[in-house]
Amino acid sequence: MIVMHIKDLRSLAPEALKAKLAEVRFELGIERRKIASTGVASKKIKSREMKRTIAQILTLLKEKGVAE
């Protein structure tokens, strides 16, 4: 599952967070292409959750003092 809860993300090491960040960004790009090609509005909720997960990961990396 791409979307994770913040308590699950906090338990990950910085290297694992960076890997998860790359994975979520990749999946978000795929979802954006799907939305653009099909125009299906129901997929926007999934992309919003992915963007939120990206923001949470970036915040955790900043809290831990790790540059992206």
N, C-alpha and C positions, 0 to 999 in steps of 0.2 A: 504494500500500500504506500502510495506516495505521500499522502497527507498524514502527519504525525502530531500527537499532542505535545505540548510544551514540556510536560513532565518526562516524557519519553526522550525528548531531545536533550534535556539537561543531563541525562545520564551518559550521553555519548562523548567520546574524546574529540578534541578539536579536529583531528585528521578525519574521523568518521563524519563529523559535521560538514567538513568541506566536501567530502565525497557525496553526502546526501544533498548538499546544495547544488552540486553539479547535476545530479540525477534529477532533482525537481525542476531545475531550469531547463533541462533537456525535454522533460515531459511537458512542461508548460509551452515550449515552442511547438511541440507536436499538436497540443490541444488548440493553440492559436491558429495553426494551419487548418485544422479540422473545422473550426468555427468559420474561418474565412471561406473555405471551399463549400461547406454545406449550409451555413447560415443558421444552424440549429441553436436556439436560444438556451436550451436546457444544459448545454455544455458550459455556459458561462459561470455557473455555480461552481463547477469543478475547478475552473481556472482561477476563480476568486480564492478558493481554499488553497490552491497551490501558491498563489502570490502571498497569502498570509503566512504559509509555511516558510517561504523564502525569507520574509521579513523577520520571522521568529528566529531562524537560523542565523541570519546576519546579526541580530541583536545579541544572541548568545555568544557568537564569536567575538563581538565587541566587548561584552562583559568579561570574557575570559582573557582579553588582551591579545587576541590573535588577529593579525591583519589578514584580510581576504586575499 
